[in-house]
Amino acid sequence: MITMDDIVREGHEVLRQRAKEVELPPTNEDKHTLDEMLQYVKNSQDEQIAEKYGLRPGIGLAAPQIGLTKRMIAVHFTDFNNREFSYGLFNPKIMSHSVERTYLPNGEGCLSVDRDVPGIVPRYARITVKATTLEGEEVKLRLKGYAAIVFQHEIDHLNGVMFYDHINQEDPLTPPADAVSAEEL
């Protein structure tokens, strides 16, 4: 079981490295790891389990956050329209994105960042992601708003990018003029 002790914190070099593609079909070890990542995210949202094991709540986890330079992400969340997303994905790739941008009004957080980082993180409002599921199925996901933000955050980890790299350092709290709040999408 993955716990907070397994989560790599900011400053660790693995978080700035570009993760490598997972050879498909994945090995049993890679499938087990990705399944454990998804289970962490689910467990972290269960109040009793989270309290028992000291888990910080999260909605996504990328392999570099547990020290692995492999292109694997796990997400488990419900968007603003009550649509549930629960995936363990190998080699997720953004195939296309909108020109329009979006953001979360309260900014973003990260299991690998133990401090509050105030600031607006501009993201693409809509993206299409291609990946392979834990079950070996190739999927193409069309995502918008909150879901698009979550997936971009996790895929960024696979490219050595942290959420705060996107924050405008000169004016961190002002949304970009061409962006709309994810709550409005």
VEXVO-233336 format. One record per atom (N, C-alpha, C): residue in one letter; atom name; x, y, z. Coordinates in nm, 3 decimals. Each point is the difference from the previous one (the first is absolute). Layout:
# residues N
PT   resn   name        xx        yy        zz
PT      A     CA         X         Y         Z
...
//
This chain:
# residues 185
PT   resn   name        xx        yy        zz
PT      M      N     0.084    -0.120     0.000
PT      M     CA    -0.084     0.120     0.000
PT      M      C     0.088     0.126     0.000
PT      I      N    -0.031     0.092    -0.090
PT      I     CA     0.073     0.126    -0.007
PT      I      C    -0.050     0.091     0.111
PT      T      N     0.094     0.063     0.072
PT      T     CA    -0.035     0.097     0.105
PT      T      C     0.077     0.130    -0.028
PT      M      N    -0.020     0.100     0.083
PT      M     CA     0.069     0.128    -0.017
PT      M      C     0.152    -0.019     0.008
PT      D      N     0.046    -0.104     0.069
PT      D     CA     0.144    -0.027     0.008
PT      D      C     0.059    -0.033    -0.137
PT      D      N    -0.084    -0.046    -0.092
PT      D     CA     0.045    -0.037    -0.135
PT      D      C    -0.002     0.118    -0.097
PT      I      N    -0.064     0.110     0.040
PT      I     CA    -0.015     0.115    -0.090
PT      I      C     0.127     0.086     0.004
PT      V      N     0.059     0.019    -0.118
PT      V     CA     0.121     0.081    -0.016
PT      V      C    -0.041     0.147     0.010
PT      R      N     0.078     0.079     0.074
PT      R     CA    -0.032     0.142     0.019
PT      R      C     0.082     0.089    -0.093
PT      E      N    -0.054     0.123    -0.018
PT      E     CA     0.066     0.095    -0.090
PT      E      C     0.146     0.018     0.041
PT      G      N     0.083     0.019    -0.101
PT      G     CA     0.144     0.008     0.023
PT      G      C     0.069    -0.129    -0.042
PT      H      N    -0.073    -0.111     0.000
PT      H     CA     0.057    -0.128    -0.043
PT      H      C     0.016     0.003    -0.151
PT      E      N     0.115    -0.043    -0.048
PT      E     CA     0.030     0.009    -0.145
PT      E      C    -0.097    -0.077    -0.089
PT      V      N    -0.060    -0.109     0.049
PT      V     CA    -0.091    -0.079    -0.084
PT      V      C    -0.119     0.083    -0.048
PT      L      N    -0.040     0.100     0.078
PT      L     CA    -0.115     0.083    -0.036
PT      L      C     0.031     0.095    -0.116
PT      R      N     0.127     0.013    -0.034
PT      R     CA     0.039     0.089    -0.111
PT      R      C     0.048    -0.078    -0.122
PT      Q      N    -0.012    -0.132     0.005
PT      Q     CA     0.044    -0.083    -0.113
PT      Q      C    -0.118    -0.035    -0.089
PT      R      N     0.031    -0.024    -0.128
PT      R     CA    -0.103    -0.045    -0.094
PT      R      C    -0.013    -0.152     0.015
PT      A      N    -0.122    -0.045     0.030
PT      A     CA    -0.023    -0.143     0.021
PT      A      C     0.004    -0.075    -0.133
PT      K      N     0.034    -0.127     0.007
PT      K     CA     0.011    -0.084    -0.120
PT      K      C    -0.131    -0.074    -0.026
PT      E      N    -0.026    -0.026    -0.129
PT      E     CA    -0.117    -0.077    -0.040
PT      E      C     0.002    -0.137     0.066
PT      V      N    -0.116    -0.051     0.033
PT      V     CA    -0.013    -0.135     0.054
PT      V      C    -0.018    -0.094    -0.119
PT      E      N     0.081    -0.103    -0.006
PT      E     CA    -0.014    -0.096    -0.108
PT      E      C    -0.132    -0.074     0.014
PT      L      N    -0.072    -0.010    -0.111
PT      L     CA    -0.129    -0.068     0.001
PT      L      C     0.009    -0.133    -0.073
PT      P      N    -0.069    -0.104     0.041
PT      P     CA    -0.081     0.001     0.123
PT      P      C     0.089     0.016     0.124
PT      P      N    -0.054     0.067     0.103
PT      P     CA     0.078     0.024     0.120
PT      P      C     0.032    -0.129     0.076
PT      T      N     0.109     0.004     0.074
PT      T     CA     0.035    -0.115     0.083
PT      T      C    -0.099    -0.008     0.116
PT      N      N    -0.004    -0.116     0.065
PT      N     CA    -0.086    -0.014     0.118
PT      N      C     0.042     0.098     0.108
PT      E      N     0.131     0.027     0.010
PT      E     CA     0.050     0.094     0.100
PT      E      C    -0.053     0.142    -0.028
PT      D      N     0.003     0.043    -0.127
PT      D     CA    -0.052     0.132    -0.035
PT      D      C    -0.151     0.008     0.025
PT      K      N    -0.073    -0.105    -0.033
PT      K     CA    -0.144    -0.002     0.025
PT      K      C    -0.029     0.009     0.150
PT      H      N     0.078    -0.075     0.079
PT      H     CA    -0.018     0.001     0.145
PT      H      C     0.028     0.141     0.055
PT      T      N     0.108     0.062    -0.047
PT      T     CA     0.035     0.134     0.047
PT      T      C    -0.110     0.100    -0.034
PT      L      N    -0.049    -0.004    -0.124
PT      L     CA    -0.105     0.093    -0.041
PT      L      C    -0.128    -0.024     0.079
PT      D      N    -0.032    -0.126     0.025
PT      D     CA    -0.116    -0.033     0.081
PT      D      C     0.016     0.056     0.141
PT      E      N     0.120    -0.011     0.057
PT      E     CA     0.027     0.054     0.134
PT      E      C    -0.012     0.153     0.001
PT      M      N     0.044     0.064    -0.109
PT      M     CA    -0.012     0.146    -0.010
PT      M      C    -0.147     0.041     0.002
PT      L      N    -0.082    -0.070    -0.077
PT      L     CA    -0.143     0.029    -0.003
PT      L      C    -0.062    -0.026     0.137
PT      Q      N     0.042    -0.106     0.064
PT      Q     CA    -0.053    -0.032     0.133
PT      Q      C     0.037     0.108     0.101
PT      Y      N     0.122     0.057    -0.012
PT      Y     CA     0.039     0.109     0.090
PT      Y      C    -0.099     0.115    -0.013
PT      V      N    -0.027     0.041    -0.125
PT      V     CA    -0.088     0.115    -0.021
PT      V      C    -0.138    -0.028     0.059
PT      K      N    -0.052    -0.121    -0.023
PT      K     CA    -0.130    -0.037     0.057
PT      K      C     0.006    -0.001     0.153
PT      N      N     0.102    -0.065     0.056
PT      N     CA     0.014    -0.007     0.146
PT      N      C     0.012     0.140     0.062
PT      S      N     0.070     0.090    -0.068
PT      S     CA     0.024     0.133     0.055
PT      S      C    -0.130     0.080     0.010
PT      Q      N    -0.102    -0.040    -0.076
PT      Q     CA    -0.129     0.069     0.002
PT      Q      C    -0.098    -0.064     0.097
PT      D      N     0.038    -0.113     0.059
PT      D     CA    -0.083    -0.068     0.099
PT      D      C     0.046     0.049     0.137
PT      E      N    -0.085     0.076     0.069
PT      E     CA     0.040     0.064     0.125
PT      E      C     0.060    -0.096     0.102
PT      Q      N    -0.062    -0.116     0.018
PT      Q     CA     0.049    -0.095     0.100
PT      Q      C     0.137    -0.057    -0.037
PT      I      N     0.015    -0.042    -0.126
PT      I     CA     0.130    -0.056    -0.044
PT      I      C     0.107     0.109     0.003
PT      A      N    -0.035     0.119    -0.049
PT      A     CA     0.096     0.111    -0.003
PT      A      C     0.050     0.034     0.140
PT      E      N    -0.093     0.002     0.095
PT      E     CA     0.039     0.032     0.138
PT      E      C     0.086    -0.111     0.060
PT      K      N    -0.040    -0.123    -0.022
PT      K     CA     0.072    -0.115     0.055
PT      K      C     0.145    -0.005    -0.048
PT      Y      N     0.022     0.030    -0.130
PT      Y     CA     0.134    -0.012    -0.057
PT      Y      C     0.069     0.135    -0.023
PT      G      N    -0.063     0.109     0.042
PT      G     CA     0.061     0.132    -0.016
PT      G      C     0.017     0.041    -0.146
PT      L      N    -0.102    -0.027    -0.081
PT      L     CA     0.008     0.032    -0.143
PT      L      C    -0.055     0.140    -0.026
PT      R      N     0.074     0.078    -0.077
PT      R     CA    -0.053     0.129    -0.044
PT      R      C    -0.094    -0.025    -0.116
PT      P      N    -0.117     0.062    -0.001
PT      P     CA    -0.094    -0.024    -0.109
PT      P      C     0.056     0.050    -0.133
PT      G      N    -0.020    -0.082    -0.103
PT      G     CA     0.044     0.037    -0.134
PT      G      C    -0.100    -0.051    -0.101
PT      I      N     0.005     0.058    -0.119
PT      I     CA    -0.089    -0.045    -0.108
PT      I      C     0.080    -0.061    -0.114
PT      G      N     0.132     0.013     0.007
PT      G     CA     0.084    -0.057    -0.105
PT      G      C     0.139    -0.027     0.053
PT      L      N     0.068    -0.092    -0.068
PT      L     CA     0.136    -0.037     0.038
PT      L      C     0.072    -0.045    -0.126
PT      A      N     0.122     0.049    -0.017
PT      A     CA     0.082    -0.038    -0.115
PT      A      C     0.120    -0.081     0.052
PT      A      N     0.046    -0.095    -0.081
PT      A     CA     0.110    -0.089     0.041
PT      A      C     0.123     0.074     0.052
PT      P      N     0.041     0.114    -0.061
PT      P     CA     0.117     0.071     0.057
PT      P      C    -0.020     0.039     0.147
PT      Q      N    -0.126     0.017     0.041
PT      Q     CA    -0.026     0.038     0.139
PT      Q      C     0.028    -0.113     0.098
PT      I      N     0.016    -0.121    -0.052
PT      I     CA     0.042    -0.111     0.087
PT      I      C     0.141    -0.047    -0.041
PT      G      N     0.071     0.090    -0.069
PT      G     CA     0.140    -0.026    -0.032
PT      G      C     0.026    -0.080    -0.126
PT      L      N    -0.103    -0.022    -0.083
PT      L     CA     0.018    -0.079    -0.122
PT      L      C    -0.008     0.088    -0.125
PT      T      N     0.100    -0.011    -0.086
PT      T     CA    -0.003     0.078    -0.124
PT      T      C    -0.071    -0.080    -0.109
PT      K      N    -0.127    -0.026     0.023
PT      K     CA    -0.084    -0.074    -0.095
PT      K      C    -0.125     0.081    -0.028
PT      R      N    -0.050    -0.007    -0.122
PT      R     CA    -0.116     0.078    -0.042
PT      R      C    -0.129    -0.072     0.043
PT      M      N    -0.033     0.019     0.129
PT      M     CA    -0.120    -0.059     0.058
PT      M      C    -0.065     0.104     0.091
PT      I      N    -0.134     0.011    -0.012
PT      I     CA    -0.074     0.088     0.091
PT      I      C    -0.125    -0.072     0.050
PT      A      N    -0.046     0.042     0.116
PT      A     CA    -0.125    -0.050     0.056
PT      A      C    -0.082     0.121     0.041
PT      V      N    -0.129     0.000    -0.035
PT      V     CA    -0.090     0.108     0.040
PT      V      C    -0.131    -0.060     0.050
PT      H      N    -0.058     0.067     0.099
PT      H     CA    -0.129    -0.042     0.054
PT      H      C    -0.066     0.125     0.057
PT      F      N    -0.104     0.047    -0.068
PT      F     CA    -0.067     0.123     0.043
PT      F      C    -0.135     0.014    -0.069
PT      T      N    -0.080     0.093     0.050
PT      T     CA    -0.128     0.035    -0.060
PT      T      C     0.011     0.146    -0.042
PT      D      N    -0.038     0.032    -0.125
PT      D     CA     0.012     0.138    -0.047
PT      D      C    -0.119     0.084     0.047
PT      F      N    -0.004     0.126    -0.043
PT      F     CA    -0.105     0.092     0.044
PT      F      C    -0.138    -0.038    -0.052
PT      N      N    -0.004    -0.090    -0.099
PT      N     CA    -0.129    -0.046    -0.054
PT      N      C    -0.038    -0.137     0.054
PT      N      N     0.064    -0.042     0.109
PT      N     CA    -0.025    -0.129     0.065
PT      N      C     0.037    -0.121    -0.086
PT      R      N     0.094     0.019    -0.093
PT      R     CA     0.047    -0.110    -0.082
PT      R      C     0.124    -0.058     0.067
PT      E      N    -0.001    -0.133     0.019
PT      E     CA     0.114    -0.064     0.068
PT      E      C     0.106    -0.044    -0.100
PT      F      N     0.124     0.022     0.037
PT      F     CA     0.116    -0.043    -0.078
PT      F      C     0.086    -0.086     0.092
PT      S      N     0.026    -0.123    -0.041
PT      S     CA     0.083    -0.088     0.081
PT      S      C     0.082    -0.086    -0.097
PT      Y      N     0.128     0.034    -0.013
PT      Y     CA     0.085    -0.067    -0.098
PT      Y      C     0.141    -0.022     0.053
PT      G      N     0.056    -0.113    -0.039
PT      G     CA     0.143    -0.023     0.008
PT      G      C     0.043    -0.006    -0.145
PT      L      N     0.092     0.089    -0.041
PT      L     CA     0.035     0.010    -0.141
PT      L      C     0.150    -0.014    -0.026
PT      F      N     0.030    -0.074    -0.104
PT      F     CA     0.137    -0.013    -0.049
PT      F      C     0.018     0.093    -0.119
PT      N      N     0.112     0.068    -0.005
PT      N     CA     0.041     0.084    -0.113
PT      N      C    -0.107     0.101    -0.045
PT      P      N    -0.059     0.074     0.095
PT      P     CA    -0.099     0.099    -0.042
PT      P      C     0.067     0.112    -0.079
PT      K      N    -0.066     0.041    -0.104
PT      K     CA     0.056     0.104    -0.086
PT      K      C    -0.110     0.095    -0.044
PT      I      N     0.026     0.130     0.010
PT      I     CA    -0.095     0.100    -0.048
PT      I      C     0.014     0.007    -0.151
PT      M      N    -0.106    -0.040    -0.071
PT      M     CA     0.001    -0.004    -0.146
PT      M      C    -0.041     0.135    -0.061
PT      S      N    -0.089     0.070     0.068
PT      S     CA    -0.043     0.132    -0.047
PT      S      C    -0.051     0.080     0.119
PT      H      N    -0.005     0.132    -0.019
PT      H     CA    -0.050     0.087     0.107
PT      H      C    -0.063     0.125    -0.060
PT      S      N    -0.084     0.064     0.080
PT      S     CA    -0.068     0.122    -0.043
PT      S      C     0.096     0.118     0.006
PT      V      N    -0.040     0.108    -0.064
PT      V     CA     0.072     0.126     0.013
PT      V      C    -0.044     0.064     0.132
PT      E      N    -0.130    -0.014     0.028
PT      E     CA    -0.057     0.056     0.123
PT      E      C     0.068    -0.063     0.122
PT      R      N     0.017     0.084     0.102
PT      R     CA     0.063    -0.050     0.121
PT      R      C    -0.096     0.009     0.119
PT      T      N     0.036    -0.073     0.105
PT      T     CA    -0.080    -0.003     0.121
PT      T      C     0.093    -0.005     0.120
PT      Y      N    -0.060     0.005     0.119
PT      Y     CA     0.079    -0.003     0.124
PT      Y      C    -0.094    -0.029     0.117
PT      L      N     0.057    -0.040     0.111
PT      L     CA    -0.076    -0.016     0.125
PT      L      C     0.019     0.130     0.079
PT      P      N    -0.109     0.066     0.038
PT      P     CA     0.010     0.129     0.070
PT      P      C     0.086    -0.004     0.126
PT      N      N     0.002    -0.115     0.068
PT      N     CA     0.080    -0.012     0.123
PT      N      C     0.138    -0.060    -0.023
PT      G      N     0.039    -0.012    -0.126
PT      G     CA     0.132    -0.055    -0.031
PT      G      C     0.000    -0.152     0.010
PT      E      N     0.120    -0.058    -0.007
PT      E     CA     0.017    -0.145     0.004
PT      E      C     0.090    -0.039     0.116
PT      G      N    -0.009    -0.127     0.038
PT      G     CA     0.087    -0.055     0.103
PT      G      C     0.061    -0.129    -0.053
PT      C      N     0.088    -0.059     0.077
PT      C     CA     0.070    -0.118    -0.047
PT      C      C     0.048    -0.082     0.119
PT      L      N    -0.013    -0.132    -0.009
PT      L     CA     0.046    -0.087     0.108
PT      L      C     0.151     0.010     0.023
PT      S      N     0.074     0.042    -0.103
PT      S     CA     0.145     0.013     0.012
PT      S      C     0.043     0.137     0.052
PT      V      N    -0.096     0.090     0.023
PT      V     CA     0.031     0.135     0.046
PT      V      C    -0.066     0.020     0.136
PT      D      N     0.083     0.014     0.103
PT      D     CA    -0.050     0.010     0.138
PT      D      C    -0.030     0.143     0.043
PT      R      N    -0.005     0.091    -0.095
PT      R     CA    -0.028     0.140     0.035
PT      R      C    -0.112     0.053    -0.089
PT      D      N    -0.063     0.106     0.045
PT      D     CA    -0.103     0.064    -0.080
PT      D      C     0.070     0.090    -0.102
PT      V      N    -0.036    -0.015    -0.126
PT      V     CA     0.059     0.085    -0.105
PT      V      C    -0.115     0.078    -0.064
PT      P      N    -0.023     0.125     0.046
PT      P     CA    -0.109     0.077    -0.056
PT      P      C     0.031     0.042    -0.144
PT      G      N    -0.104    -0.004    -0.082
PT      G     CA     0.019     0.045    -0.138
PT      G      C    -0.093    -0.073    -0.095
PT      I      N    -0.033     0.067    -0.108
PT      I     CA    -0.085    -0.055    -0.106
PT      I      C     0.089    -0.082    -0.093
PT      V      N    -0.045    -0.124    -0.029
PT      V     CA     0.073    -0.089    -0.090
PT      V      C    -0.081    -0.012    -0.130
PT      P      N     0.042     0.073    -0.105
PT      P     CA    -0.076    -0.010    -0.125
PT      P      C     0.019    -0.137    -0.067
PT      R      N    -0.110    -0.055    -0.048
PT      R     CA     0.000    -0.131    -0.067
PT      R      C    -0.087     0.010    -0.125
PT      Y      N     0.014    -0.098    -0.088
PT      Y     CA    -0.090    -0.007    -0.115
PT      Y      C    -0.139    -0.037     0.050
PT      A      N    -0.104     0.064    -0.056
PT      A     CA    -0.138    -0.025     0.043
PT      A      C    -0.049    -0.138    -0.044
PT      R      N     0.049    -0.045    -0.117
PT      R     CA    -0.041    -0.131    -0.053
PT      R      C     0.122    -0.073    -0.054
PT      I      N     0.007    -0.128     0.028
PT      I     CA     0.109    -0.082    -0.053
PT      I      C    -0.054    -0.137    -0.043
PT      T      N     0.072    -0.064    -0.088
PT      T     CA    -0.027    -0.139    -0.036
PT      T      C     0.124    -0.080     0.039
PT      V      N    -0.020    -0.101     0.081
PT      V     CA     0.110    -0.083     0.050
PT      V      C    -0.015    -0.141    -0.053
PT      K      N     0.111    -0.055    -0.048
PT      K     CA     0.003    -0.139    -0.044
PT      K      C     0.088    -0.076     0.100
PT      A      N    -0.043    -0.119     0.040
PT      A     CA     0.075    -0.078     0.099
PT      A      C    -0.046    -0.145    -0.004
PT      T      N     0.069    -0.083     0.078
PT      T     CA    -0.039    -0.139     0.016
PT      T      C    -0.039    -0.021     0.145
PT      T      N    -0.117    -0.060     0.023
PT      T     CA    -0.050    -0.020     0.136
PT      T      C     0.070    -0.118     0.068
PT      L      N    -0.024    -0.012     0.129
PT      L     CA     0.051    -0.113     0.078
PT      L      C    -0.045    -0.133    -0.059
PT      E      N    -0.118     0.002    -0.062
PT      E     CA    -0.056    -0.122    -0.058
PT      E      C     0.054    -0.028    -0.141
PT      G      N     0.088     0.089    -0.049
PT      G     CA     0.060    -0.022    -0.131
PT      G      C    -0.077     0.059    -0.116
PT      E      N    -0.105     0.078     0.031
PT      E     CA    -0.083     0.059    -0.105
PT      E      C     0.058     0.137    -0.041
PT      E      N     0.011     0.024    -0.131
PT      E     CA     0.043     0.131    -0.046
PT      E      C    -0.120     0.093     0.003
PT      V      N     0.016     0.115     0.064
PT      V     CA    -0.111     0.095     0.013
PT      V      C     0.039     0.137    -0.054
PT      K      N    -0.103     0.072    -0.044
PT      K     CA     0.016     0.140    -0.040
PT      K      C    -0.102     0.076     0.083
PT      L      N     0.047     0.087     0.088
PT      L     CA    -0.088     0.072     0.091
PT      L      C    -0.007     0.147    -0.039
PT      R      N    -0.121     0.049    -0.020
PT      R     CA    -0.021     0.142    -0.026
PT      R      C    -0.039     0.063     0.133
PT      L      N     0.082     0.092     0.046
PT      L     CA    -0.017     0.056     0.134
PT      L      C    -0.012     0.151    -0.007
PT      K      N    -0.079     0.056     0.093
PT      K     CA    -0.009     0.146     0.007
PT      K      C    -0.006     0.045     0.145
PT      G      N     0.030     0.126     0.021
PT      G     CA    -0.009     0.060     0.132
PT      G      C     0.085    -0.070     0.104
PT      Y      N    -0.064    -0.033     0.112
PT      Y     CA     0.071    -0.059     0.114
PT      Y      C     0.073    -0.129    -0.039
PT      A      N    -0.066    -0.086    -0.076
PT      A     CA     0.064    -0.127    -0.042
PT      A      C     0.124     0.028    -0.084
PT      A      N    -0.009     0.096    -0.091
PT      A     CA     0.116     0.035    -0.083
PT      A      C     0.114     0.052     0.087
PT      I      N    -0.032     0.077     0.102
PT      I     CA     0.102     0.053     0.090
PT      I      C     0.071    -0.113     0.075
PT      V      N    -0.078    -0.093     0.055
PT      V     CA     0.058    -0.111     0.076
PT      V      C     0.095    -0.082    -0.088
PT      F      N    -0.044    -0.034    -0.120
PT      F     CA     0.084    -0.080    -0.089
PT      F      C     0.126     0.076    -0.041
PT      Q      N    -0.011     0.131    -0.027
PT      Q     CA     0.118     0.078    -0.037
PT      Q      C     0.100     0.006     0.116
PT      H      N    -0.051     0.014     0.122
PT      H     CA     0.087     0.003     0.118
PT      H      C     0.081    -0.130     0.009
PT      E      N    -0.068    -0.114    -0.013
PT      E     CA     0.069    -0.129     0.012
PT      E      C     0.094    -0.027    -0.118
PT      I      N    -0.042     0.034    -0.121
PT      I     CA     0.086    -0.021    -0.117
PT      I      C     0.123     0.091     0.008
PT      D      N    -0.017     0.121     0.055
PT      D     CA     0.115     0.088     0.023
PT      D      C     0.108    -0.071     0.082
PT      H      N    -0.043    -0.074     0.103
PT      H     CA     0.097    -0.072     0.083
PT      H      C     0.085    -0.095    -0.084
PT      L      N    -0.058    -0.057    -0.104
PT      L     CA     0.074    -0.094    -0.085
PT      L      C     0.105     0.071    -0.084
PT      N      N    -0.014     0.133    -0.010
PT      N     CA     0.093     0.081    -0.079
PT      N      C     0.091     0.087     0.087
PT      G      N     0.001    -0.028     0.130
PT      G     CA     0.087     0.074     0.091
PT      G      C    -0.047     0.141     0.030
PT      V      N    -0.131     0.024    -0.016
PT      V     CA    -0.056     0.134     0.021
PT      V      C    -0.087    -0.001     0.126
PT      M      N     0.019     0.101     0.084
PT      M     CA    -0.081     0.015     0.121
PT      M      C    -0.108     0.106    -0.027
PT      F      N    -0.113    -0.010     0.070
PT      F     CA    -0.112     0.092    -0.025
PT      F      C     0.041     0.146     0.013
PT      Y      N     0.087     0.030     0.096
PT      Y     CA     0.035     0.140     0.024
PT      Y      C     0.091     0.058    -0.108
PT      D      N     0.052    -0.085    -0.089
PT      D     CA     0.079     0.050    -0.114
PT      D      C    -0.089     0.082    -0.093
PT      H      N    -0.131    -0.022     0.003
PT      H     CA    -0.094     0.071    -0.088
PT      H      C    -0.048     0.133     0.059
PT      I      N     0.025     0.024     0.128
PT      I     CA    -0.050     0.122     0.065
PT      I      C     0.081     0.121    -0.046
PT      N      N    -0.071     0.107    -0.035
PT      N     CA     0.065     0.126    -0.039
PT      N      C     0.062     0.062     0.126
PT      Q      N     0.131     0.000     0.007
PT      Q     CA     0.069     0.048     0.120
PT      Q      C    -0.019     0.150     0.023
PT      E      N    -0.023     0.075    -0.107
PT      E     CA    -0.019     0.146     0.012
PT      E      C    -0.137     0.033     0.059
PT      D      N    -0.100    -0.083    -0.032
PT      D     CA    -0.138     0.027     0.040
PT      D      C    -0.071    -0.134     0.026
PT      P      N     0.039    -0.070     0.108
PT      P     CA    -0.046    -0.137     0.020
PT      P      C    -0.150    -0.020     0.021
PT      L      N    -0.072     0.099     0.049
PT      L     CA    -0.139    -0.020     0.036
PT      L      C    -0.102     0.051    -0.103
PT      T      N     0.049     0.058    -0.109
PT      T     CA    -0.091     0.050    -0.103
PT      T      C    -0.013    -0.103    -0.111
PT      P      N    -0.124    -0.044    -0.028
PT      P     CA    -0.020    -0.096    -0.109
PT      P      C     0.039     0.061    -0.134
PT      P      N     0.053    -0.079    -0.093
PT      P     CA     0.031     0.053    -0.132
PT      P      C    -0.129     0.052    -0.066
PT      A      N     0.014     0.105    -0.080
PT      A     CA    -0.116     0.064    -0.063
PT      A      C    -0.078    -0.096    -0.088
PT      D      N     0.069    -0.098    -0.060
PT      D     CA    -0.068    -0.092    -0.094
PT      D      C    -0.049    -0.128     0.066
PT      A      N    -0.004    -0.002     0.134
PT      A     CA    -0.037    -0.123     0.071
PT      A      C    -0.132     0.016     0.073
PT      V      N    -0.073    -0.112     0.012
PT      V     CA    -0.127    -0.004     0.071
PT      V      C     0.013    -0.100     0.116
PT      S      N    -0.061     0.030     0.112
PT      S     CA     0.005    -0.089     0.114
PT      S      C    -0.057    -0.139    -0.036
PT      A      N     0.064    -0.105     0.048
PT      A     CA    -0.045    -0.137    -0.028
PT      A      C    -0.142    -0.022     0.051
PT      E      N    -0.042     0.074     0.100
PT      E     CA    -0.135    -0.014     0.055
PT      E      C    -0.106     0.045    -0.100
PT      E      N     0.041     0.080    -0.101
PT      E     CA    -0.095     0.052    -0.098
PT      E      C    -0.009    -0.088    -0.124
PT      L      N     0.089    -0.100    -0.012
PT      L     CA     0.000    -0.084    -0.120
PT      L      C    -0.097    -0.116     0.012
//
